[in-house]
Amino acid sequence: MSAPLNLTAEQLRTLATALDELSETAKTHHVSFAPSGFLEIGLGDNTLSVGWDAEAEAYVIDDRNGE
């Protein structure tokens, strides 16, 4: 079962901006971050697992976060 994320609205905006910028960097420079696994991002008391979604061409929060 996934653990709930306890994020404020400001933290969600910050996270969205960071993921957008990470995705743009990957596409612009043709690099992948954590290509053989998930990238962990710390935000407040939360640690989020992030992975590349090839269909969306973006880094997204892993929906199994907290398992």
Rosetta blueprint (number, residue, H / E / L):
1 M L
2 S L
3 A L
4 P L
5 L L
6 N L
7 L L
8 T L
9 A H
10 E H
11 Q H
12 L H
13 R H
14 T H
15 L H
16 A H
17 T H
18 A H
19 L H
20 D H
21 E H
22 L H
23 S H
24 E H
25 T H
26 A H
27 K H
28 T H
29 H H
30 H L
31 V L
32 S L
33 F L
34 A L
35 P L
36 S L
37 G L
38 F L
39 L E
40 E E
41 I E
42 G E
43 L E
44 G L
45 D L
46 N E
47 T E
48 L E
49 S E
50 V E
51 G E
52 W E
53 D E
54 A L
55 E L
56 A L
57 E L
58 A E
59 Y E
60 V E
61 I E
62 D L
63 D L
64 R L
65 N L
66 G L
67 E L
